[in-house]
Amino acid sequence: MKVADIRQSFTDPKFRHGGYAALITAIVLAILVVLNIVADQTALKWDLSEHRWFTLSPQTQAALERLRKPVTIYRLGTAGGGDPLVKELLQRYRDRCRFITVRAVDPDRNPGFVEQFRGDGGDLTAGSLIVSAGARYKTIRAEDLFHYDDSVPGRRQVTSLALEQRVTGALLYLDRARNPVIYTLSGHQEEPLDDDILRQLEAENYTVKELSLFTRSIPGDADILMVVSPKRDLTAAEAAKLRDFLAGGGRAALLIDLTRSDYPNLGSVLAGYGVAVRRLMVVEDDSSFNAGNPIFLLPRLAAHPIVAALREQKMPVLIPASQAIQTLEVKKRTVTVEPLLTTSAKAWGQTRFGDAALQRSDAAPAGPFTLAAAVSDSPGAGRSRAAKLVLMGSALFLNPQFSGSVPGNTSLLTNSLNWLSDQQGGLSIQPKSLLSLRLNMNGFQALICAGIAVILIPLAVLAAGVTVWLRRRHR
């Protein structure tokens, strides 16, 4: 081929168009190579999962920012094995904080290493985690990284991921000198705390013990006294012990359900802090503030630290069959009473408990009502810290029927306890759902979808191709 012919080929339109296409292809490939190199060198990632599985909560991020000592998270299992979801989330911890190290340890090859961490009685099998800092550590069993539904016999279903709750709780445990101790009052037919609530308190690093004031006073290691739905009043001697505990800067959470009995002794203790439980059932006539049943209340959340995070996260709280909390006109100047949950102005109080139907009479007390309140008494003479109370007009919100389906209920309790025990950065991390919603279709709907995918879409692509070919042919 002559040189002139070669030069002439460069002026040919087909060559120029082909050259432009080749150049554009080369540029696109070069851009893709550069983007891959940049992405490989950076830790920038996007969490596109439906329930934000790989995004650490603000509470976890705050805990990691406060961490100032090396912490190693040992994942029991081989380096290449293990749950990918667990491994990826642990990687997020390591990426977020330079003090975090994550290591895989094979328990079969290193039985001696694992044995030294069995002191707390944990069952450390493959998939378990050990969070260690110096001489202190906390173990997390593999089954505690998830929540399960055992309602169907013989068919256990994983429902949600609890890893972040457990790992962040372990980090807070290592950062504290001791765990706060909660004593639950017994001897008055109180309701026991549900197992799920107890597991959540364990994740929050609380130690829960039972206490009867018949035989002893409130122990010195008690950080919080918890009274859950007593059916009988305290004796005068028990009330005196509770009064002394609070006078010394003690903290108490009192969840009082509506009963047929009065509580004069317990009421006298509450009156000393400017509050009382108003014996009525709150009925909410505003449909925006109930859950379809006028006694299943969806109250307003106040600006108090206990419920502020719930309000910011738009996490509702459901309070069933609640009494009202009343602030007394006469109270000490040092006492501050702050509402936590309130009803609408359309709420009213049912005081005739023998009536089966909810019928508002002219004499019925009118809302709005306070359903829960936080009370604090500033330090005074002979007391170095403030006394604190959280008083709620219902304990039914902790029933599994409600706490299991409304996550805000459990968070209301744990946030209250964190406020009472002065725990900064307390957890309110919710499990992340692992359930996928299935699209259920009947036979006709499945046939239509198959026809669209198998017939209509291919025909549309074929028609578009024929149209383009015909246009180019007639140019």
DOPAGU-652254 format. One record per residue (C-alpha): residue in three letters; x, y, z. Coordinates in steps of 0.02 Angstrom, whole numbers, plus 32768, in hexadecimal, padded with zeros to 4 digits. Last residue first. Layout:
BEGIN
ALAXYZ
...
end
This chain:
BEGIN
ARG7A09816B80DB
HIS798780E580BB
ARG79EA80568107
ARG7A1480B981A7
ARG795C80D681CB
LEU7930802181A9
TRP79B77FE18220
VAL7982805882AD
THR78CD801E829E
VAL78FF7F678299
GLY79667F7A833A
ALA78D87FD48395
ALA785D7F4D8360
LEU78D17EC3839F
VAL78E77F1A8448
ALA782B7F2E845A
LEU780E7E798428
PRO788D7E3E84AB
ILE78337EA78531
LEU77857E6D8501
ILE77A57DB184F6
VAL780F7D678583
ALA780E7DF18607
ILE775E7E3585E6
GLY77157D8885CE
ALA77677D48866D
CYS77227DDA86D1
ILE76727DBA868B
LEU767C7D0086B1
ALA76B57D238764
GLN76207D97877C
PHE75A97D10873C
GLY75F47C8A87AB
ASN75E77CF0884B
MET76737D5E8888
ASN76CC7D708931
LEU775E7DE88933
ARG77C77DB989C9
LEU78027E388A4B
SER78B27E148A84
LEU78D57DFE8B3D
LEU79827E2A8B7C
SER79467EB98BEA
LYS79C87F238C3F
PRO79C57F1B8CFC
GLN79AD7FC68D4F
ILE7A36802B8DA0
SER79FB80938E33
LEU7A9E80858E90
GLY7AD981008F13
GLY7B4D81898EDA
GLN7B6681C98F8A
GLN7B25815A9014
ASP7AE681C890A1
SER7A92813290F5
LEU79E3817D90EB
TRP79FE81BA903A
ASN7A3A810F9001
LEU79A680BE9058
SER792D81318FFD
ASN798481118F57
THR797580568F75
LEU78BB80618F9B
LEU788D80D48F0B
SER78FB806C8E97
THR78957FD18EC3
ASN77F4802B8E94
GLY783D807D8DF9
PRO78557FD28DA8
VAL77977FBB8D94
SER77727F078D60
GLY77CE7EA88DE9
SER77B07F2E8E6C
PHE76F37F248E52
GLN76C47E6B8E5C
PRO77657E4D8EBD
ASN771C7EB38F4F
LEU778E7F478F73
PHE77057FC48F41
LEU769B7F748FC7
ALA76FB7FCF9050
SER76898066904F
GLY767C811090A3
MET77368130909D
LEU77A88182911F
VAL7862819B9100
LEU78B581D7919F
LYS795A822B91C5
ALA79B482629264
ALA7A4082DD9240
ARG7AF182C0927D
SER7B5E82EE9311
ARG7AD982EA9398
GLY7AFA83299449
ALA7AAB83D39428
GLY7A6183D9937B
PRO7A76838992D2
SER79EA83B59257
ASP794D834A9256
SER7925830091AC
VAL788282BF9166
ALA7865827790B8
ALA77B082629085
ALA774181E4902C
LEU768B81E58FF1
THR766A82A08FFF
PHE75B782CC8FD4
PRO756783458F5A
GLY74E0832B8F87
ALA743483328FD5
PRO73F882DD9075
ALA734E8289905D
ALA72C082E790B4
ASP725A83009015
SER726882488FF1
ARG72D081F48F6C
GLN729D81448F42
LEU732080BC8F30
ALA72B7801F8F3B
ALA72CC7F968FBE
ASP72A38009904E
GLY72E27FCC90F7
PHE737C803B90ED
ARG731C80DD90FC
THR73B0815690FB
GLN73D081609040
GLY743E81F8901D
TRP743A82638F82
ALA74A682828EEA
LYS747483058E69
ALA74FD837D8EA4
SER757F83058E61
THR75E482918ED0
THR768D82AA8F22
LEU772D82458F38
LEU77CD82818F8C
PRO778F830A9001
GLU78138361906B
VAL780483749129
THR788D83D8917F
VAL78A383D0923D
THR7915844A9297
ARG788684C192BC
LYS782B84379319
LYS777B840F92E3
VAL76CA845292F8
GLU7662845E925A
LEU767983A59239
THR76AD8367918C
GLN763782DD9156
ILE7662824090F5
ALA75CF81F3909B
GLN75A3813B9094
SER75C880D38FFC
ALA756980478FA8
PRO75E5802A8F1A
ILE767E80978EF6
LEU76C280898E44
VAL776380E88E20
PRO778E81278D72
MET783D81308D27
LYS784C81CB8CBA
GLN790B81C38CCC
GLU790F82758D10
ARG787B82508D83
LEU78CB81B38DC7
ALA796D82138DE4
ALA7910829A8E46
VAL78B882188EB3
ILE792B82088F49
PRO798882AB8F23
HIS78E6830F8F42
ALA789B83678EAB
ALA77F183158EC0
LEU77A882848E5D
ARG76EF82918E34
PRO768D81F58E60
LEU765781618DF7
LEU75D681178E6F
PHE7580806F8E65
ILE74E880A08ED1
PRO748A80EB8E3D
ASN74A9804F8DD1
GLY74E280708D1F
ALA759380938D55
ASN757181398DAC
PHE75B581EA8D9A
SER758182138CE7
SER74D681C88D0B
ASP74B382538D8A
ASP743982088E07
GLU74C081CC8E7F
VAL748181788F1E
VAL74ED81828FBA
MET74B981099042
LEU74A8815C90EC
ARG750481599192
ARG757481F29189
VAL762381BD91B8
ALA76748246921E
VAL770682BE920F
GLY775C83469275
TYR77F282E592B3
GLY77B382CB9364
ALA770C829C9317
LEU7761820592C9
VAL779081C09374
SER76E081DF93B6
GLY76988186931E
LEU76FE80EA9344
ASN76AD80E593F0
PRO75FF811293B1
TYR75FF8098931F
ASP754A807792F1
SER750B7FCF92B5
ARG74997FA79222
THR752B7FAD91AB
LEU756E80229123
ASP76237FFB90FF
ILE76B480569153
LEU776180589105
LEU77D980A59185
ALA788F80C09155
ALA78FC80F391E9
ARG79A0814E920A
GLY79F4817092B0
GLY7A3F821592E7
GLY7A3D81F293A2
ALA798A823093B3
LEU795981B1932D
PHE7996811E9395
ASP794C81669435
ARG78A0817593E3
LEU78AC80C3939F
LYS78D68081944D
ALA784680E5949A
ALA77CF80A09417
GLU78047FF09446
ALA77E1801394FE
ALA7736805C94D7
THR770B7FC49470
LEU770F7FD393B3
ASP76697FC99359
ARG762A7F309300
LYS761D7F009247
PRO76C97F43921B
SER76E17F699161
VAL779E7F749150
VAL78067FC891D8
MET78BC7FE391A9
LEU793F801D9226
ILE79D6806591CE
ASP7A8F807291F8
ALA7A897FF39284
ASP7B377FCB92C5
GLY7B0B80089374
PRO7A7F7F8B9386
ILE79C87FC4939D
SER79957F8C944A
ARG79747ED8947A
THR78EF7E5994A9
PHE784A7E9F946C
LEU78A07F0E93EE
SER78AC7E7D9373
LEU792D7E9392EA
GLU794F7E3F9243
LYS79EE7E5C91E0
VAL7A147EA29133
THR7AC67ECD90FE
TYR7AC37F4F9074
ASN7B3E7F4A8FE4
GLU7AC57F8F8F60
ALA7ACE7EE48F0B
GLU7A9A7E998FB1
LEU7A087F148FB8
GLN79D57ED98F0A
ARG79DF7E248F3F
LEU79727E4C8FD6
ILE78F17EA08F67
ASP78EE7E098EF4
ASP78D87D968F8A
ASP78407DFA8FC6
LEU784E7E58906A
PRO77E87E0E90F7
GLU77437E629125
GLU77377E9591DB
GLN76CC7E2F9251
HIS76FA7E9F92E5
GLY77917E3E9328
SER78117E6F92A6
LEU786F7F0E9278
THR78E87F0691E6
TYR799A7F389214
ILE7A007F829187
VAL7ABE7F859192
PRO7B2A7FF49124
ASN7BC17F9790DD
ARG7C6C7FC7911C
ALA7D09802790E6
ARG7CC38052903C
ASP7D1B80548F93
LEU7D1E7F978F81
TYR7C627F908F99
LEU7C49801B8F1A
LEU7CA97FB58E99
ALA7C437F1A8EC4
GLY7BA17F7B8EAB
THR7BE17FB48E02
VAL7C017EFF8DD4
ARG7B5A7EBE8E13
GLN7AE77F448DCC
GLU7B477F458D28
LEU7B387E888D16
ALA7A7C7E828D32
LEU7A477E558C80
SER79907E2B8C69
THR79117DA28C44
VAL796E7CFC8C3B
GLN78EB7C738C32
ARG78E17BD88C9E
ARG786B7B538C5C
GLY78547ABE8CCF
PRO77BE7B0B8D24
VAL77867BAE8CD0
SER77937C408D4B
ASP78507C2E8D56
ASP78797CD48D01
TYR79307CFE8D12
HIS799E7D938D38
PHE7A527D948CFD
LEU7B007DB28D45
ASP7ACB7D578DE4
GLU7AD37CAE8D8A
ALA7B8E7CC28D6E
ARG7BB07CE28E25
ILE7BF77D8A8E56
THR7C897D8C8ED1
LYS7CC27E228F34
TYR7D757E4D8F62
ARG7DE07EA18FE4
ALA7E9A7E7E8FFE
GLY7ED27EF08F71
ALA7E407F198F00
SER7DE07E858EBA
VAL7D417E6A8E56
ILE7D2C7DB08E38
LEU7CB37D7D8DAE
SER7C5A7CD98D8A
GLY7C4C7C958CD9
ALA7C9C7BED8D03
THR7C707BBE8DB4
LEU7C8E7C198E56
ASP7C067BE48ED0
GLY7C197C6B8F54
GLY7C357C3D9009
ASP7C817CE49037
GLY7D2F7C98904B
ARG7D2D7C4A8F9D
PHE7DA97CC98F5A
GLN7E487C698F85
GLU7E047BCF8F2B
VAL7E017C278E82
PHE7EBE7C3C8E7D
GLY7EDB7B8A8EB8
PRO7E697B438E31
ASN7ECF7B968DA6
ARG7EC37B238D0E
ASP7E0D7AF38D2A
PRO7DDD7BA18D67
ASP7E1F7BF18CC5
VAL7E417CA78CEF
ALA7E117D358C7A
ARG7E4D7DE28CA9
VAL7DFC7E8F8CAE
THR7E5D7F238CF3
ILE7E087FC18D33
PHE7E7080558D6F
ARG7E6F80A68CC2
CYS7DB380BB8CC9
ARG7D3880C48C38
ASP7D8E804A8BC2
ARG7D9D7FC88C4C
TYR7CE67FD78C7D
ARG7CB37FCE8BC5
GLN7D1B7F308BB3
LEU7CB57EE48C40
LEU7C1B7F078BD4
GLU7C687EAF8B3E
LYS7C9B7E158BA2
VAL7BEF7E028BF1
LEU7B967E108B4A
PRO7C107D978AF8
ASP7BEB7D128B7D
GLY7C887CB08BA2
GLY7D117C638B3B
GLY7DAB7CA78AE2
ALA7E0B7CD78B7E
THR7DD17C3A8BD9
GLY7D5E7C468C6F
LEU7D4E7C9F8D14
ARG7D497D5A8CF6
TYR7DBE7DB48D6E
ILE7D997E6C8D85
THR7E337EC68DC7
VAL7E287F6B8E22
PRO7EB47FEA8E32
LYS7E8C807D8EA4
ARG7E4381298E7F
LEU7D8F81068E50
ARG7D2581A48E58
GLU7D1281AC8D9A
LEU7CE180F58D96
ALA7C5481118E14
ALA7C1381A68DAE
GLN7C13813D8D0F
THR7BB680B28D69
GLN7B30812A8DA6
PRO7B22817A8CF9
SER7AFA80CD8CB1
LEU7B78806F8C46
THR7B4180518B93
PHE7B5E7FA28B4C
TRP7AAF7F5C8B66
ARG7A577FF88B29
HIS79AB7FA48B26
GLU79947F9E8A69
SER7A4C7F868A41
LEU7A9C800C89D4
ASP7B2880388A4D
TRP7BA3809F89EA
LYS7C5E808C89FB
LEU7CF581018A02
ALA7D8C80A88A4C
THR7E0180E989C3
GLN7E9080988963
ASP7E2480188907
ALA7DA880A088D4
VAL7E35810A888A
ILE7E7B80768826
ASN7DCD804587EA
LEU7DA780F787B7
VAL7E4B81038756
VAL7E29806086F9
LEU7D77809886D1
ILE7DB6813F868F
ALA7E3780E88621
LEU7DB2807285DC
VAL7D41810785B4
ILE7DD18161855C
ALA7DFE80C784F6
THR7D4980AF84C0
ILE7D3E8167848F
LEU7DDD81568428
ALA7DA080B883D2
ALA7CFA810A83A7
TYR7D5281A48364
GLY7DC5813882FC
GLY7D3380D882B5
HIS7CDD81798285
ARG7D7E81BC8238
PHE7D9C811B81DA
LYS7CEB81178196
PRO7CF981CD8162
ASP7D9881AC80FA
THR7E1982348117
PHE7E9081BF8173
SER7E83814380E4
GLN7ECA81C5806B
ARG7F6A81CC80D0
ILE7F7F811180C0
ASP7F5B811A8006
ALA7FDC81A17FF0
VAL805D8137804B
LYS804180AB7FD0
MET800080008000
end
